[in-house]
Structure formats: C-alpha cells, structure tokens
Amino acid sequence: MNLNNASAEQLAELEEQLAGEYDAIKTQQLNLDLTRGKPSSEQLTLSNALDGILKGEYTTSSGVDCRNYGGLDGIPETQTIGASILGLPQENVLTGGNSSLTLMHQAMSVAHFFGLQGPGSAWSKEETVKFICPVPGYDRHYSVCEHLGIEMITVPMTAQGPHMDEVERLVATDSAIKGMWCVPKYSNPTGVIYSEDTVKRIAALGNTSAAKNFRIFWDNAYGVHDLSDQPVQLTSIWDACVAAGTENSVLQFASTSKITFAGAGVAFLGASETNLSGFKQSLGFMTIGPDKINQLRHAKFFEEEGSLRRHMKKHADIIKPRFACVLKHLETAFTDNDLGAWESANGGYFISFDTKPGLAKEVVKLAGEAGVKLTPAGATFPYGKDPSDCNIRIAPTVPSVEQVDAAMEVFVICVKLASVRQALNG
Amino acid sequence: MNLNNASAEQLAELEEQLAGEYDAIKTQQLNLDLTRGKPSSEQLTLSNALDGILKGEYTTSSGVDCRNYGGLDGIPETQTIGASILGLPQENVLTGGNSSLTLMHQAMSVAHFFGLQGPGSAWSKEETVKFICPVPGYDRHYSVCEHLGIEMITVPMTAQGPHMDEVERLVATDSAIKGMWCVPKYSNPTGVIYSEDTVKRIAALGNTSAAKNFRIFWDNAYGVHDLSDQPVQLTSIWDACVAAGTENSVLQFASTSKITFAGAGVAFLGASETNLSGFKQSLGFMTIGPDKINQLRHAKFFEEEGSLRRHMKKHADIIKPRFACVLKHLETAFTDNDLGAWESANGGYFISFDTKPGLAKEVVKLAGEAGVKLTPAGATFPYGKDPSDCNIRIAPTVPSVEQVDAAMEVFVICVKLASVRQALNG
C-alpha cells in the first residue's frame, strides 16, 4: 500500500474499504488495552515465593537484624544484586525502597535544592535550570523535571541512542544544562540499546560540560530484560566514566519492579562515593532506612548463582509471543510502504511506532473509538507535546496474545485509515 | 540528699564518697546503652508471623492485585488501621511505605517548595520561614526543619503540652511562623499527654494564625503505645478541628514501626481532603505507589477485632519492667531533693530527666566514661543546643531489665557527683 503514487480515485476507494472494515470492528464493541507498561499477572506469579521465603530468619549474613531501624545503604546482599545489574562495585550501590522513581526524584531534588557536592552545587541557585531529554522518552522522567521547574530541552533519539552531536554541542555551550535523562538499554519507548560509541561519548560529557554540576541520570530500567537469548551487551557507563575520569557525572538507577513484584521490589542507586555521600547527607533527613526485610527476601530469592538470569528467561518466555505478535502485524502492514516506522525491540516493555507526521492523535482517537486503548499521543514527549504528532507507544505485556492480536488488527486499520484520509485531504 | 543547706565540708565529704563509688564502677568496664529509641529484639519477635502470612493471597478485598504498580493512597485495609490509630475517617488516611519520617519530610517539602494549596501557598515563596518546636522534643523533627532551612522557634513543654499562651501569641503575631511540631501522646521525650484544653487550643490556631498557610505537624507516634491498662485518652485533634472549622490546619502522622517491625512497617498520613489532594499532587511525581504487599500483610496480621490492642499489650508487658526500673532508681535517688526532675511516663519510648542547670553534658560525659552510653545532651533541642544544659533523654527499651538496672545505678551516681561538684565550685 503506497499512497504516494495513488490517484484521488484510488485513495477514495481505499478509504471506503478501510472505513467499512473499521465500522465492522466497531460493532464488535472491543475492550482492549495497550497502554500499560507493567507486568502481567502471569509474570508476577513467577515471584510468588517471595512472601514467606525468610522462614523466620530475619538476620543478614553480617548479623544485622532486618526487622529493626537503620542502614541507609540497605543490606550488602541487595547491594550485590544492584552491583550486578548496574555493573559497578558493590560499595557504590545504595539499595532503597520499592521504587526507583522515588530514588530518581530524591536524587534530582537533592541535586536541585541541596547540591550533591554541598550547597554551592545546588542547581536551584541559578535562575534557569535545563535538562536534556532524548525524545521519544519516558513521561515520568519528564514529570520529575516539570515538578521541580526544570526546563526540558529535547534531542532526537537515533538507533544508536541520543543524537550525540547535538547533545555535545548543547552541553558544552549552555551552563544552564545540568544533565540528561537516559534509558540506555531497550530505551523507553524505542527499544534501542545505546551503542558503545554513544556510551563513551556520554561518559565524556563530564569533561566538556559548561556546567560544573552536570549529572547524567542513567535509568537502566531494563538492564536484564532481554527477549533474545543472545542479547546485545550494553557498554558499561561506569567503566567508561572511570576511563574518562568522570565518575561523578553519572547516577545510575535500576529496580526489581519488573523482575519480581512491580509494586514491592527493591530499587538501586549506583554512583561514585562523592555522589553517594552527597545523596545520603540529604537522605538521612528523609528516612531512617529502607525496608531491609523485603531486601532480604530478594536476596534469598536470588541467592543461587545465575538465578536472576534464569528468572528473567521465564519473563521472556511470557512476553516474547506478545512482542512477536505486535511486530508481525506491523511488518505485514507496513514493510512495503511508508505509513509507519518502528524499531524491532529485543527487550524492555514497549514498541515505539511512528505514523506519518500529524497522525498520531488521530490514530489514538480512532483506535479508542473502536475499543482499543492506546497511550495518549504526545505522552512520550516533554509537556505531552510531540511536535510531529507521529509517535505512539505500544505496551503489549498485560493483555493475552489473543488480545494483542485483536488489538493490533484494529491498530493497523486505524493507521491505514488515518493515512489515507490525510492523503485525500492533503 | 539536700545540697542547698550543706556546708563546704559536708559537700567535700560527699564528693569523696561519690567519687569513690564512681571509680569502683569504672573498674567494672561496663558497656551499656540507654540511647536507642527502638524496639528490642524480643518486641520485634512478636510480629515474626508477618512474613509468609499471605500464603499466596496477594489480592485486597476490593480486588486489587497488590503485586503490581499503583494506588497512591495505599489499600483500604491499612487505611482502616490508620484511621483507627489517628481517629479520623478512613477516606482521610493515606498509607505509605515503611517510614512516617519520610511522609513527614515529604509533606513538609511539599508545603515548603510546592504548596499544599497550590504554588501560591508554598512557604518558600517568603524570605523567612519559621516553625514552632516545643522543647525538649524529637531531634529528627528538628533536622527536617534544618534540612529545609526553616528557622526553629522554641516554646517550653509543660505537663499539659506546649506552653499555649506563648504558642498563641507567636502564631497570631508572626506570619513567618508556618506551623508547629507536636508529639501529642507520650511526647518524645517528656512522656506527657496533651490535655484536652491544649488540643482544643491547638485546633483553634488555624483561626488565629497570622499565616494563611499554617500547618500543625501532629506526629502521633505513640498513639497506641500505652503501658497502663487504663491509659489517659488523648483528645481527638480531628474532632477539635472539625468543631473549630480548621481541618486544613493539621496533618497527622503515625506508623506501625513501633508496633510491628521498626524498619518494615506501614506509615500513615491523616489529613483533610484539601491537604491530601495537595500532597498527592506532588507525591504522584515521586512514586507510583507504596508497597501494597506489606500493607496487606499488616491488614492480615491485625484482621481480627481488637488484635492491635492485644498486640500492644504484649509490647507493654516487655517494656513496663524497664520503665519501672528507671523510675525506681530516679525516685529512690531524687524524690527528697532537687537534683533531678522527670515526668512519670505511662507510655512511649522515653523518660526525660532534667538535671540542675548546666549539668546535662557533664552527666552524659561521666556516664560515658563509666561505660553507660546516653543520648548526647542537647539532642532534644533544635540545633543540639539546650540553653539550660539540663535535659537528658533515657531510652530503656533495648537493654534487658538487668542492664537497665545496672545502667541506672551508674546514672544516679553521675548525677549526684556532678551536682555535688557544681555545689562545691559554685
């Protein structure tokens, strides 16, 4: 289906045919949902053994009673898990509560209001504070910036990661730019893994940034969430920073939310001693310590060598058919034309789809009216504004394969219908 | 032992005798600790059934899967528990993670930086922000203020609660005063329960405060922590606010930290719909929701009618002999003289002791050198500065009764010795 060379007559005919298919679907009164980037019930059940796993043993190997107060860093057992996921030494890992978003908000608040290297380094001391946001990206990263009054500067994502020429130019010339959000592996939503070159250039930013208090927020949310058996390895940002002498320029985050229980996992912050100490100076005012018992549960659950990887394999077995179903529909419908573009994600939770410019909102509307809920168009851009109105985030993990299949059938028709109507009116 | 009428010779003789006793104790090389306001291992064991209590059932009565993301308010089952402890309707309770300190820091941060009733109500818009701190009080309350750059104004505690004439005068005349910290039941450290009159006058402050964005932070940390079978009832601040039409002027806090597991309990915020909505507007940027599984564990643990009260009775059985031991030593040593003053606490975690002015630091030092660790003198005052240098906080829950007994013997000798030396040199 190539609309570029089609006559007005052909387009009208196609529109009539697609509108007929669309109306037929509407009569089915579907109720499908591709919006939610969260684990399915089947995935959650993989971790059901967590509650009760301690069997009355509440003490760490180092003799700490997890039931009582204290321990701002969390327990060594979960520091080890965090270190393995984030790829840095255990002593550089702090383990928190159930939410890496909380750790990210706290870390950004500390950097903004209090300074990670003393009050003089607080971003809020300056009139304007800016942050680079690769787009499309994760809406909750944007909302942290919005909450703190930090202005967002967008740079486009490429298949290798953020557009680094643009990032380097901005960071070197504008001292109001205090950092950048990154989801380096299976990027939310494009599914891209940052290339070795990109990671090294990001690690080097700490040497060239106009701002002295520059910090990369490296949200490695999908670090172990591979769908392929031979996943592409993400280059270690920590090693790259050590090589560049920029360890203080990066804060790494992860959690077990999409490994064990989404709402009751353990969150990790990996950072240099300087950053950790600056962070903990504020954290100590906010809490007496994280839930160490839940940390101990996780340590016990992943005690055996290789158990985390084996566990993630089970997740992949559940998720893979859903991703494959989405890709099958996209390939069938759009490989021979220019109505849609996407990355073939090998992990993470999303498939990102680009319509022709100006159609994302219309597609989401059409799909919604036909009973298929999609993430609002624009959600993957700061302030909810996609300037090209083309990006749609597809989240296929929660529905069953059959539901994904039915929803994607509707999705494809909506994209085609909106595209044909645009061509007719354009 | 009345030093006021003693001759120099008598004092010198007494000093020699006490110094001898003190030196004898030093040779024992004791290692005792009365600093920690946390539950003993024996108390924590009362809640060991928590882990594993769910037996694979992760769903609330309303059908929410606690394993997944979401639910900023927490689950209804723990809202009920919070409502019962704080004494307000369930819909006015938000249940959070493992730390009420975190909720308090978050609430104060929101009020300060973002405003509980929109950006115009943010305290930080104004040059100077002040908070009333009854003294002696809880050091972690002070440190939240210190962290946020909020100036602390002290008012003395009385046996009925904060000195209300002073509080009312300050609040009515200084619009920079944005609120007051309160521990209304078994106040930390004095053990006082605020009188009905005090509670009603505090509830009325919202009508007379010079500041429009005035908020009482009501930390009811020991609301169910009675040692007596017939405890004095704390007047409901919520009812008093409803009567005065000042529901928006109070934020209430509590947690199960000293009920179940100190580090892995559930925290509560009780507030008006306006305050809750203002708080959640910011909270939604910080987290996707609390650990609902741990909340469900607590709901299950306290499912049976009256089980919370029965559980607290078991705590009381463990704590009571320790408190009684402290009081016995104080009564024996200081009833017939003016060397020390204290409240006879019927609950909570502390006994507050006042030496003669200028002696607290010296007593803490003497005790430390004799192997008895006490909370640093001044810790119960903002900025760590007790202007009279007289207040010492005694925390007897962690050591055994025998250890408390041994430690208090040393304590008493140290108070006497410091007092005699002061009289000699004075």
Interface residues (C-beta under 8 A of the other chain):
Chain A: K38 P39 S41 L44 S47 N48 D51 G52 I53 L54 K55 G56 Y58 D65 C66 R67 N68 Y69 G70 G71 G97 N98 S99 L101 T102 H105 Q106 S109 F113 F114 R140 S143 V144 E146 H147 S257 F261 A262 G263 A264 S282 F285 M286 T287 I288 G289 P290 D291 K292 I293 N294 R297
Chain B: K38 P39 S41 L44 S47 N48 D51 G52 I53 L54 K55 G56 Y58 D65 C66 R67 N68 Y69 G70 G71 G97 N98 S99 L101 T102 H105 Q106 S109 F113 F114 R140 S143 V144 E146 H147 S257 F261 A262 G263 A264 S282 F285 M286 T287 I288 G289 P290 D291 K292 I293 N294 R297
